[in-house]
């Protein structure tokens, strides 16, 4: 349960980062350089992907289950 919460928070953080990137793109007047916007978008999407993969159990090697 604890690990699922962590993966879920990673998905939410990735969605927030991606939303920040889209907000800068939609503003029209970009105060940030293009590279920063690209990093926000790709970093957010990769964080979401890692969180979903963790929720599905594909990243169990990263945080192994405790042995009883």
Jmol script that loads the backbone (N, CA, C; Angstrom):
load data "model"
ATOM      1  N   UNK A   1       0.817  -1.193   0.000  1.00  0.00           N
ATOM      2  CA  UNK A   1       0.000   0.000   0.000  1.00  0.00           C
ATOM      3  C   UNK A   1       0.864   1.262   0.000  1.00  0.00           C
ATOM      4  N   UNK A   2       1.920   1.218   0.796  1.00  0.00           N
ATOM      5  CA  UNK A   2       2.808   2.372   0.907  1.00  0.00           C
ATOM      6  C   UNK A   2       3.480   2.688  -0.433  1.00  0.00           C
ATOM      7  N   UNK A   3       3.892   1.622  -1.120  1.00  0.00           N
ATOM      8  CA  UNK A   3       4.569   1.821  -2.400  1.00  0.00           C
ATOM      9  C   UNK A   3       3.615   2.333  -3.459  1.00  0.00           C
ATOM     10  N   UNK A   4       2.366   1.886  -3.420  1.00  0.00           N
ATOM     11  CA  UNK A   4       1.392   2.374  -4.401  1.00  0.00           C
ATOM     12  C   UNK A   4       1.150   3.866  -4.236  1.00  0.00           C
ATOM     13  N   UNK A   5       1.159   4.333  -2.994  1.00  0.00           N
ATOM     14  CA  UNK A   5       1.008   5.766  -2.765  1.00  0.00           C
ATOM     15  C   UNK A   5       2.174   6.545  -3.355  1.00  0.00           C
ATOM     16  N   UNK A   6       3.374   6.012  -3.188  1.00  0.00           N
ATOM     17  CA  UNK A   6       4.548   6.687  -3.733  1.00  0.00           C
ATOM     18  C   UNK A   6       4.487   6.759  -5.257  1.00  0.00           C
ATOM     19  N   UNK A   7       4.105   5.661  -5.890  1.00  0.00           N
ATOM     20  CA  UNK A   7       3.994   5.664  -7.352  1.00  0.00           C
ATOM     21  C   UNK A   7       2.886   6.613  -7.793  1.00  0.00           C
ATOM     22  N   UNK A   8       1.786   6.634  -7.051  1.00  0.00           N
ATOM     23  CA  UNK A   8       0.692   7.540  -7.379  1.00  0.00           C
ATOM     24  C   UNK A   8       1.105   9.003  -7.284  1.00  0.00           C
ATOM     25  N   UNK A   9       1.881   9.336  -6.256  1.00  0.00           N
ATOM     26  CA  UNK A   9       2.369  10.707  -6.123  1.00  0.00           C
ATOM     27  C   UNK A   9       3.331  11.060  -7.245  1.00  0.00           C
ATOM     28  N   UNK A  10       4.098  10.071  -7.712  1.00  0.00           N
ATOM     29  CA  UNK A  10       4.996  10.326  -8.842  1.00  0.00           C
ATOM     30  C   UNK A  10       4.196  10.632 -10.107  1.00  0.00           C
ATOM     31  N   UNK A  11       3.100   9.923 -10.308  1.00  0.00           N
ATOM     32  CA  UNK A  11       2.235  10.202 -11.457  1.00  0.00           C
ATOM     33  C   UNK A  11       1.659  11.613 -11.352  1.00  0.00           C
ATOM     34  N   UNK A  12       1.172  11.971 -10.174  1.00  0.00           N
ATOM     35  CA  UNK A  12       0.598  13.306  -9.986  1.00  0.00           C
ATOM     36  C   UNK A  12       1.644  14.410 -10.168  1.00  0.00           C
ATOM     37  N   UNK A  13       2.856  14.187  -9.673  1.00  0.00           N
ATOM     38  CA  UNK A  13       3.917  15.179  -9.848  1.00  0.00           C
ATOM     39  C   UNK A  13       4.269  15.332 -11.323  1.00  0.00           C
ATOM     40  N   UNK A  14       4.310  14.220 -12.050  1.00  0.00           N
ATOM     41  CA  UNK A  14       4.573  14.282 -13.486  1.00  0.00           C
ATOM     42  C   UNK A  14       3.485  15.026 -14.238  1.00  0.00           C
ATOM     43  N   UNK A  15       2.237  14.825 -13.820  1.00  0.00           N
ATOM     44  CA  UNK A  15       1.135  15.546 -14.455  1.00  0.00           C
ATOM     45  C   UNK A  15       1.237  17.046 -14.179  1.00  0.00           C
ATOM     46  N   UNK A  16       1.645  17.409 -12.978  1.00  0.00           N
ATOM     47  CA  UNK A  16       1.801  18.823 -12.638  1.00  0.00           C
ATOM     48  C   UNK A  16       2.929  19.464 -13.446  1.00  0.00           C
ATOM     49  N   UNK A  17       4.057  18.771 -13.547  1.00  0.00           N
ATOM     50  CA  UNK A  17       5.188  19.296 -14.318  1.00  0.00           C
ATOM     51  C   UNK A  17       4.808  19.458 -15.792  1.00  0.00           C
ATOM     52  N   UNK A  18       4.105  18.461 -16.328  1.00  0.00           N
ATOM     53  CA  UNK A  18       3.668  18.543 -17.722  1.00  0.00           C
ATOM     54  C   UNK A  18       2.691  19.695 -17.916  1.00  0.00           C
ATOM     55  N   UNK A  19       1.801  19.879 -16.966  1.00  0.00           N
ATOM     56  CA  UNK A  19       0.837  20.977 -17.052  1.00  0.00           C
ATOM     57  C   UNK A  19       1.540  22.335 -17.028  1.00  0.00           C
ATOM     58  N   UNK A  20       2.593  22.453 -16.233  1.00  0.00           N
ATOM     59  CA  UNK A  20       3.366  23.698 -16.229  1.00  0.00           C
ATOM     60  C   UNK A  20       3.977  23.965 -17.602  1.00  0.00           C
ATOM     61  N   UNK A  21       4.495  22.920 -18.228  1.00  0.00           N
ATOM     62  CA  UNK A  21       5.065  23.069 -19.564  1.00  0.00           C
ATOM     63  C   UNK A  21       4.030  23.478 -20.588  1.00  0.00           C
ATOM     64  N   UNK A  22       2.846  22.840 -20.538  1.00  0.00           N
ATOM     65  CA  UNK A  22       1.778  23.206 -21.467  1.00  0.00           C
ATOM     66  C   UNK A  22       1.272  24.619 -21.199  1.00  0.00           C
ATOM     67  N   UNK A  23       1.267  25.029 -19.942  1.00  0.00           N
ATOM     68  CA  UNK A  23       0.838  26.383 -19.614  1.00  0.00           C
ATOM     69  C   UNK A  23       1.753  27.428 -20.218  1.00  0.00           C
ATOM     70  N   UNK A  24       3.043  27.155 -20.213  1.00  0.00           N
ATOM     71  CA  UNK A  24       3.998  28.089 -20.809  1.00  0.00           C
ATOM     72  C   UNK A  24       3.818  28.137 -22.328  1.00  0.00           C
ATOM     73  N   UNK A  25       3.561  26.979 -22.928  1.00  0.00           N
ATOM     74  CA  UNK A  25       3.367  26.943 -24.382  1.00  0.00           C
ATOM     75  C   UNK A  25       2.099  27.696 -24.769  1.00  0.00           C
ATOM     76  N   UNK A  26       1.023  27.514 -24.010  1.00  0.00           N
ATOM     77  CA  UNK A  26      -0.253  28.146 -24.339  1.00  0.00           C
ATOM     78  C   UNK A  26      -0.280  29.638 -24.036  1.00  0.00           C
ATOM     79  N   UNK A  27       0.652  30.121 -23.217  1.00  0.00           N
ATOM     80  CA  UNK A  27       0.665  31.536 -22.867  1.00  0.00           C
ATOM     81  C   UNK A  27       1.013  32.410 -24.075  1.00  0.00           C
ATOM     82  N   UNK A  28       1.690  31.848 -25.048  1.00  0.00           N
ATOM     83  CA  UNK A  28       2.044  32.615 -26.252  1.00  0.00           C
ATOM     84  C   UNK A  28       3.303  33.431 -26.041  1.00  0.00           C
ATOM     85  N   UNK A  29       3.338  34.213 -24.993  1.00  0.00           N
ATOM     86  CA  UNK A  29       4.521  35.019 -24.678  1.00  0.00           C
ATOM     87  C   UNK A  29       5.422  34.174 -23.785  1.00  0.00           C
ATOM     88  N   UNK A  30       6.337  33.456 -24.395  1.00  0.00           N
ATOM     89  CA  UNK A  30       7.174  32.532 -23.627  1.00  0.00           C
ATOM     90  C   UNK A  30       8.299  33.283 -22.938  1.00  0.00           C
ATOM     91  N   UNK A  31       8.264  33.251 -21.632  1.00  0.00           N
ATOM     92  CA  UNK A  31       9.326  33.870 -20.853  1.00  0.00           C
ATOM     93  C   UNK A  31      10.482  32.890 -20.653  1.00  0.00           C
ATOM     94  N   UNK A  32      10.160  31.600 -20.756  1.00  0.00           N
ATOM     95  CA  UNK A  32      11.190  30.571 -20.605  1.00  0.00           C
ATOM     96  C   UNK A  32      11.768  30.207 -21.971  1.00  0.00           C
ATOM     97  N   UNK A  33      13.035  29.805 -21.999  1.00  0.00           N
ATOM     98  CA  UNK A  33      13.615  29.350 -23.279  1.00  0.00           C
ATOM     99  C   UNK A  33      12.954  28.053 -23.751  1.00  0.00           C
ATOM    100  N   UNK A  34      13.075  27.787 -25.021  1.00  0.00           N
ATOM    101  CA  UNK A  34      12.465  26.592 -25.600  1.00  0.00           C
ATOM    102  C   UNK A  34      12.989  25.318 -24.972  1.00  0.00           C
ATOM    103  N   UNK A  35      14.267  25.299 -24.621  1.00  0.00           N
ATOM    104  CA  UNK A  35      14.842  24.108 -24.011  1.00  0.00           C
ATOM    105  C   UNK A  35      14.190  23.808 -22.668  1.00  0.00           C
ATOM    106  N   UNK A  36      13.898  24.833 -21.895  1.00  0.00           N
ATOM    107  CA  UNK A  36      13.273  24.624 -20.590  1.00  0.00           C
ATOM    108  C   UNK A  36      11.856  24.082 -20.743  1.00  0.00           C
ATOM    109  N   UNK A  37      11.134  24.593 -21.718  1.00  0.00           N
ATOM    110  CA  UNK A  37       9.776  24.101 -21.970  1.00  0.00           C
ATOM    111  C   UNK A  37       9.828  22.636 -22.402  1.00  0.00           C
ATOM    112  N   UNK A  38      10.775  22.299 -23.263  1.00  0.00           N
ATOM    113  CA  UNK A  38      10.939  20.916 -23.699  1.00  0.00           C
ATOM    114  C   UNK A  38      11.278  20.012 -22.522  1.00  0.00           C
ATOM    115  N   UNK A  39      12.146  20.466 -21.638  1.00  0.00           N
ATOM    116  CA  UNK A  39      12.486  19.670 -20.466  1.00  0.00           C
ATOM    117  C   UNK A  39      11.296  19.495 -19.534  1.00  0.00           C
ATOM    118  N   UNK A  40      10.479  20.524 -19.373  1.00  0.00           N
ATOM    119  CA  UNK A  40       9.283  20.397 -18.549  1.00  0.00           C
ATOM    120  C   UNK A  40       8.314  19.370 -19.121  1.00  0.00           C
ATOM    121  N   UNK A  41       8.102  19.446 -20.424  1.00  0.00           N
ATOM    122  CA  UNK A  41       7.157  18.522 -21.055  1.00  0.00           C
ATOM    123  C   UNK A  41       7.653  17.085 -21.028  1.00  0.00           C
ATOM    124  N   UNK A  42       8.879  16.862 -21.456  1.00  0.00           N
ATOM    125  CA  UNK A  42       9.384  15.489 -21.500  1.00  0.00           C
ATOM    126  C   UNK A  42       9.632  14.937 -20.104  1.00  0.00           C
ATOM    127  N   UNK A  43      10.111  15.755 -19.196  1.00  0.00           N
ATOM    128  CA  UNK A  43      10.331  15.287 -17.826  1.00  0.00           C
ATOM    129  C   UNK A  43       9.035  14.909 -17.147  1.00  0.00           C
ATOM    130  N   UNK A  44       7.999  15.704 -17.347  1.00  0.00           N
ATOM    131  CA  UNK A  44       6.703  15.383 -16.759  1.00  0.00           C
ATOM    132  C   UNK A  44       6.109  14.111 -17.331  1.00  0.00           C
ATOM    133  N   UNK A  45       6.200  13.963 -18.645  1.00  0.00           N
ATOM    134  CA  UNK A  45       5.655  12.759 -19.271  1.00  0.00           C
ATOM    135  C   UNK A  45       6.438  11.513 -18.867  1.00  0.00           C
ATOM    136  N   UNK A  46       7.750  11.621 -18.742  1.00  0.00           N
ATOM    137  CA  UNK A  46       8.553  10.472 -18.305  1.00  0.00           C
ATOM    138  C   UNK A  46       8.278  10.127 -16.845  1.00  0.00           C
ATOM    139  N   UNK A  47       8.034  11.128 -16.011  1.00  0.00           N
ATOM    140  CA  UNK A  47       7.685  10.853 -14.614  1.00  0.00           C
ATOM    141  C   UNK A  47       6.343  10.130 -14.535  1.00  0.00           C
ATOM    142  N   UNK A  48       5.388  10.549 -15.351  1.00  0.00           N
ATOM    143  CA  UNK A  48       4.095   9.846 -15.396  1.00  0.00           C
ATOM    144  C   UNK A  48       4.272   8.407 -15.859  1.00  0.00           C
ATOM    145  N   UNK A  49       5.085   8.207 -16.871  1.00  0.00           N
ATOM    146  CA  UNK A  49       5.332   6.864 -17.381  1.00  0.00           C
ATOM    147  C   UNK A  49       5.984   5.979 -16.327  1.00  0.00           C
ATOM    148  N   UNK A  50       6.957   6.515 -15.608  1.00  0.00           N
ATOM    149  CA  UNK A  50       7.612   5.736 -14.550  1.00  0.00           C
ATOM    150  C   UNK A  50       6.636   5.422 -13.425  1.00  0.00           C
ATOM    151  N   UNK A  51       5.770   6.366 -13.079  1.00  0.00           N
ATOM    152  CA  UNK A  51       4.789   6.118 -12.032  1.00  0.00           C
ATOM    153  C   UNK A  51       3.783   5.048 -12.420  1.00  0.00           C
ATOM    154  N   UNK A  52       3.314   5.091 -13.647  1.00  0.00           N
ATOM    155  CA  UNK A  52       2.367   4.071 -14.111  1.00  0.00           C
ATOM    156  C   UNK A  52       3.037   2.709 -14.178  1.00  0.00           C
ATOM    157  N   UNK A  53       4.274   2.657 -14.651  1.00  0.00           N
ATOM    158  CA  UNK A  53       4.998   1.381 -14.693  1.00  0.00           C
ATOM    159  C   UNK A  53       5.213   0.846 -13.276  1.00  0.00           C
ATOM    160  N   UNK A  54       5.468   1.727 -12.327  1.00  0.00           N
ATOM    161  CA  UNK A  54       5.620   1.297 -10.942  1.00  0.00           C
ATOM    162  C   UNK A  54       4.318   0.786 -10.359  1.00  0.00           C
ATOM    163  N   UNK A  55       3.213   1.427 -10.686  1.00  0.00           N
ATOM    164  CA  UNK A  55       1.911   0.963 -10.207  1.00  0.00           C
ATOM    165  C   UNK A  55       1.553  -0.396 -10.789  1.00  0.00           C
ATOM    166  N   UNK A  56       1.975  -0.644 -12.017  1.00  0.00           N
ATOM    167  CA  UNK A  56       1.696  -1.933 -12.644  1.00  0.00           C
ATOM    168  C   UNK A  56       2.630  -3.036 -12.166  1.00  0.00           C
ATOM    169  N   UNK A  57       3.665  -2.687 -11.435  1.00  0.00           N
ATOM    170  CA  UNK A  57       4.582  -3.683 -10.899  1.00  0.00           C
ATOM    171  C   UNK A  57       5.799  -3.940 -11.756  1.00  0.00           C
ATOM    172  N   UNK A  58       6.002  -3.160 -12.792  1.00  0.00           N
ATOM    173  CA  UNK A  58       7.143  -3.373 -13.679  1.00  0.00           C
ATOM    174  C   UNK A  58       8.449  -2.885 -13.063  1.00  0.00           C
ATOM    175  N   UNK A  59       8.380  -2.086 -12.018  1.00  0.00           N
ATOM    176  CA  UNK A  59       9.592  -1.565 -11.388  1.00  0.00           C
ATOM    177  C   UNK A  59       9.790  -2.130  -9.977  1.00  0.00           C
ATOM    178  N   UNK A  60       9.393  -3.380  -9.776  1.00  0.00           N
ATOM    179  CA  UNK A  60       9.555  -4.001  -8.457  1.00  0.00           C
ATOM    180  C   UNK A  60      11.015  -4.176  -8.076  1.00  0.00           C
ATOM    181  N   UNK A  61      11.900  -4.215  -9.041  1.00  0.00           N
ATOM    182  CA  UNK A  61      13.319  -4.351  -8.733  1.00  0.00           C
ATOM    183  C   UNK A  61      13.855  -3.082  -8.070  1.00  0.00           C
ATOM    184  N   UNK A  62      13.176  -1.963  -8.281  1.00  0.00           N
ATOM    185  CA  UNK A  62      13.606  -0.700  -7.696  1.00  0.00           C
ATOM    186  C   UNK A  62      13.314  -0.658  -6.190  1.00  0.00           C
ATOM    187  N   UNK A  63      12.155  -1.131  -5.811  1.00  0.00           N
ATOM    188  CA  UNK A  63      11.756  -1.213  -4.412  1.00  0.00           C
ATOM    189  C   UNK A  63      11.205  -2.620  -4.156  1.00  0.00           C
ATOM    190  N   UNK A  64      12.085  -3.568  -3.846  1.00  0.00           N
ATOM    191  CA  UNK A  64      11.620  -4.940  -3.682  1.00  0.00           C
ATOM    192  C   UNK A  64      10.698  -5.091  -2.458  1.00  0.00           C
ATOM    193  N   UNK A  65       9.829  -6.099  -2.534  1.00  0.00           N
ATOM    194  CA  UNK A  65       8.946  -6.388  -1.416  1.00  0.00           C
ATOM    195  C   UNK A  65       9.758  -6.891  -0.225  1.00  0.00           C
ATOM    196  N   UNK A  66       9.384  -6.501   0.999  1.00  0.00           N
ATOM    197  CA  UNK A  66      10.105  -7.011   2.165  1.00  0.00           C
ATOM    198  C   UNK A  66       9.834  -8.508   2.361  1.00  0.00           C
ATOM    199  N   UNK A  67      10.838  -9.222   2.789  1.00  0.00           N
ATOM    200  CA  UNK A  67      10.689 -10.664   3.020  1.00  0.00           C
ATOM    201  C   UNK A  67      10.124 -10.897   4.414  1.00  0.00           C
ATOM    202  N   UNK A  68       9.211 -11.843   4.487  1.00  0.00           N
ATOM    203  CA  UNK A  68       8.593 -12.148   5.774  1.00  0.00           C
ATOM    204  C   UNK A  68       9.454 -13.016   6.637  1.00  0.00           C
TER     205      UNK A  68
END
end "model"
wireframe off; spacefill off
backbone 0.3
color backbone group
